[in-house]
């Protein structure tokens, strides 16, 4: 019985059928190249569509977050690290206490680890320390040690304008990196998915052949 070669556009559907392997194996080398070419183009096409949609959503989300940051944070807000002490100017203290999570940022009070005693996850910032609790493990990062090891933090000042300038100057780089990584990851995922389908049908056919072989013995 003569097996017909796979038609170009039909290859994307036939890969999900158990007869695919039979058709693919009897094809000539030039036809096999058509199959590989189709999968490469199809994977690339769907990866581009997914990446384009995700990029559009990320751009919109980034714009919303930037606008929210611009509206929420006052223009004169600044973070200063001087004489090993942190100060956040013109920004009210922030407290979040919900179930097993506790976050407290206030450089006017000397908050210690007692606030994290009954919490699974915690994040505390005071004028002298950064305290992090995760999986019942507490880590304390002292600003004095930071300034001694890193001289660039000896007299550190960060303003809202600095943040906005950093975002403006680097958003194109970040977007290009995001698009590149997502495009490659999407293409690899689709390729692995197609290979998984082929391996799955190979396993199914092997088991059927094995069962039939035992049945006729």
Legacy VTK file of the C-alpha trace (Angstrom):
# vtk DataFile Version 3.0
C-alpha trace
ASCII
DATASET POLYDATA
POINTS 217 float
0.000 0.000 0.000
1.426 3.372 -1.069
1.451 6.092 1.574
0.875 9.621 0.356
3.330 12.333 1.266
2.223 14.903 3.786
0.851 18.134 2.393
2.637 21.239 3.616
-0.149 22.917 5.631
-1.545 19.571 6.809
1.620 18.802 8.759
0.586 21.042 11.665
-2.511 18.879 12.257
-1.057 15.475 11.372
1.519 15.686 14.159
-1.344 15.081 16.623
-2.428 11.894 14.794
-0.984 8.419 15.395
-0.459 7.943 11.620
1.982 10.853 11.537
5.089 8.764 12.213
4.266 6.334 9.412
3.761 9.131 6.916
6.842 11.000 8.058
9.165 7.978 7.914
8.242 7.009 4.341
8.740 10.531 3.013
11.783 11.315 0.924
14.506 13.485 2.410
13.312 16.571 0.558
9.809 16.099 1.940
11.183 15.624 5.449
12.885 18.988 5.080
9.462 20.444 4.282
8.165 19.073 7.572
11.059 20.539 9.555
10.665 23.805 7.667
6.958 23.959 8.422
7.489 23.354 12.133
10.220 26.005 12.230
7.992 28.583 10.522
4.920 27.616 12.548
6.794 27.790 15.838
8.308 31.122 14.848
4.910 32.509 13.806
3.124 31.521 17.024
6.097 32.646 19.133
5.991 36.078 17.453
2.217 36.344 18.005
2.531 35.405 21.692
5.517 37.712 22.207
3.746 40.609 20.492
0.631 40.182 22.628
2.673 39.877 25.850
4.793 42.912 24.940
1.658 44.978 24.331
0.299 43.990 27.758
3.641 44.711 29.458
3.891 48.159 27.851
0.377 49.046 29.035
1.042 47.695 32.533
4.357 49.572 32.753
2.663 52.809 31.709
-0.009 52.335 34.377
2.593 51.648 37.079
4.672 54.650 36.001
1.627 56.939 36.107
0.646 55.566 39.512
4.188 56.142 40.786
4.181 59.690 39.414
0.816 60.479 40.994
1.479 58.802 44.356
5.049 59.884 45.071
5.624 63.591 45.642
8.298 65.385 43.643
10.343 66.232 46.751
10.581 62.649 48.045
14.151 61.428 48.547
16.037 58.571 50.171
19.303 59.512 51.855
22.006 57.427 53.489
24.320 59.693 55.489
26.590 58.777 58.417
25.332 55.179 58.154
21.764 56.272 58.823
18.901 55.967 56.365
16.272 58.657 56.052
13.201 58.805 53.802
12.126 62.383 53.378
8.581 63.609 52.662
7.131 60.122 52.572
4.867 58.822 55.356
5.680 55.516 57.085
4.361 52.409 55.396
2.839 49.543 57.385
1.358 46.311 56.037
0.195 43.714 58.530
-1.863 40.901 57.037
-2.012 37.283 58.251
1.594 36.006 58.223
3.135 38.939 56.353
4.460 42.083 57.995
6.059 45.071 56.270
7.086 48.255 58.078
9.148 51.060 56.557
9.823 53.948 58.898
13.188 55.633 59.373
11.928 57.722 62.279
11.355 54.731 64.557
13.794 52.080 65.697
11.792 48.970 64.748
13.482 45.697 65.732
12.982 41.966 65.134
10.255 41.692 67.785
7.744 42.915 65.217
8.454 39.798 63.120
8.212 37.286 65.920
4.836 35.771 64.946
5.159 36.296 61.182
6.381 33.910 58.498
7.473 36.635 56.117
8.595 40.112 57.060
10.374 43.183 55.761
11.405 45.990 58.088
13.383 49.137 57.332
14.501 51.534 60.032
17.213 54.172 60.083
19.969 51.674 60.975
18.977 48.298 59.535
17.207 46.356 56.858
15.572 43.285 58.410
14.203 40.417 56.318
12.413 37.332 57.573
11.731 34.388 55.274
10.973 30.777 56.224
11.458 31.604 59.910
14.986 32.858 59.208
15.815 36.470 60.073
18.588 38.364 58.308
19.782 41.782 59.459
21.684 44.086 57.115
23.315 46.947 58.967
23.752 50.195 57.031
27.018 50.940 58.811
28.505 47.704 57.470
27.182 48.576 54.022
28.860 51.980 53.955
32.145 50.550 55.222
32.268 47.855 52.528
30.894 50.034 49.716
32.255 53.567 49.744
29.778 54.698 47.063
27.026 54.440 49.701
28.843 56.681 52.176
26.842 59.693 51.027
23.968 58.263 49.012
20.963 60.237 47.818
18.103 59.012 45.601
15.309 61.309 44.438
12.138 60.776 42.476
13.760 62.496 39.512
16.647 60.004 39.629
14.195 57.106 39.400
12.294 58.679 36.523
15.531 59.410 34.640
16.708 55.825 35.119
13.414 54.468 33.770
13.444 56.835 30.783
17.059 56.063 29.883
16.775 52.283 30.201
13.211 51.362 29.232
14.206 50.606 25.609
16.976 48.245 26.765
14.681 46.492 29.208
11.957 46.100 26.586
14.400 44.748 23.983
15.785 42.230 26.500
12.284 41.168 27.531
11.163 40.675 23.913
14.292 38.689 23.011
14.075 36.377 26.020
10.321 35.812 25.622
10.620 35.128 21.878
13.368 32.541 22.369
11.574 30.935 25.321
8.288 30.721 23.378
9.997 29.162 20.370
11.784 26.583 22.530
8.583 25.761 24.412
6.664 25.104 21.183
9.516 23.007 19.809
9.674 20.907 22.964
5.883 20.581 22.904
5.937 19.192 19.348
8.734 16.784 20.260
6.738 15.667 23.280
3.748 14.885 21.031
5.978 12.819 18.737
7.485 10.926 21.667
4.024 10.355 23.116
2.747 8.761 19.916
5.945 6.725 19.657
5.327 5.352 23.133
1.656 4.625 22.353
2.506 2.767 19.145
5.274 0.842 20.888
2.895 -0.296 23.646
0.234 -1.286 21.100
2.775 -3.289 19.140
3.986 -4.922 22.353
0.449 -5.866 23.419
-0.459 -7.217 19.978
2.732 -9.233 19.902
1.842 -10.925 23.203
-1.745 -11.476 22.050
-0.703 -13.464 18.947
1.834 -15.656 20.761
LINES 1 218
217 0 1 2 3 4 5 6 7 8 9 10 11 12 13 14 15 16 17 18 19 20 21 22 23 24 25 26 27 28 29 30 31 32 33 34 35 36 37 38 39 40 41 42 43 44 45 46 47 48 49 50 51 52 53 54 55 56 57 58 59 60 61 62 63 64 65 66 67 68 69 70 71 72 73 74 75 76 77 78 79 80 81 82 83 84 85 86 87 88 89 90 91 92 93 94 95 96 97 98 99 100 101 102 103 104 105 106 107 108 109 110 111 112 113 114 115 116 117 118 119 120 121 122 123 124 125 126 127 128 129 130 131 132 133 134 135 136 137 138 139 140 141 142 143 144 145 146 147 148 149 150 151 152 153 154 155 156 157 158 159 160 161 162 163 164 165 166 167 168 169 170 171 172 173 174 175 176 177 178 179 180 181 182 183 184 185 186 187 188 189 190 191 192 193 194 195 196 197 198 199 200 201 202 203 204 205 206 207 208 209 210 211 212 213 214 215 216
